[in-house]
Amino acid sequence: MSILRSLRVCASFAVLTAVVPSPAFAQHEAEFKRLAAQIAADRRSGAEENASLFEYALSLLDRMVLNTLNVPAVPDLKIVNTQFALMTAQPPVVGQGYQVVRVGGVPPVYALVANFGVGGPSAVRIYRLVPGGNFRLLAHIDRFTQKDFFDDYLEVVPVEAPSPLFVTVAGRTDELKSGAFIAWKITGEKLEQVWSTDILTSSSYEPAPNGLLLTYCSDFPEDRPKACRKTTRERYSWDGKTWRRDEQATLPAPAQKN
């Protein structure tokens, strides 16, 4: 093991041992783990999903997040995310994880990204400071509130902007790497969708100044989605009023595997 890796391991261990679960975490941890296992099992089996059960499980996470955000000092996301890491199933379920990220704004807006495992379900919860000085749940994004929402696996990409702006990336993590992208803007108490894509095959992304760089397969045989004939790269940005495409380019077709 290299010296650098040893230092990283020691640092990670120090964070874990320094985290003392708050009463809110200790109270809800066991109940949430039980609900999360049931929710993931329902999705895997194809059973009808229970919206009330899903919302209740997420409300337990809300309480834990708000307990962390509503403190006199600046919220320590490292601590809350370490505590959430301890709440995943053992042995670990592929794709399961819960993470709080800052998505911008003054005062700041935070988002919880909740993934119950590869294949979903997944959700995003948005928290904002309200008059009176406390954070509360502002909005949520999931399959029950957005009926056609693709929730196999979710990531949130904050975008630099005067108002809170972020992109949700939902998709498969298998060899097809199919992804659907949606840009969201928060104005006051309103969450608004400002841009979206269809499900894009062989897609990838990276943050760009005030926006996103998106690469995907734009031409492939219907019976062979992995046989990409044309790859497109697009750069999007927020100009303060609209989400716009600034650039579009065709990349060399990827080499075909035998």
Buried (B, 14 or more C-beta within 10 A) or exposed (E): EEEEEEEEEEEEEEBEEEBEBBEBBEBBBEEBBEBBBBBBEBBBEEEEBBEEEBBBBBBBBBBBBBBBBBEEEEBEBEBBBBBBBEBBEEEEBEBBBBBBBBBBBEEBBBBBBBBBBBBBBBBBBBBBBEEEEEBEBBBBBBBBEBEEBBBBBBBBBBBEBEBBBBBBBBBBBEEBBBBBBBBBBBEEEEBEEBBBBEBBBBBEBEEBEBBBBBBBBBEBEEEEBBBBEBBBBBBBBBEEEEBEEBEEEEEEEBEEEE
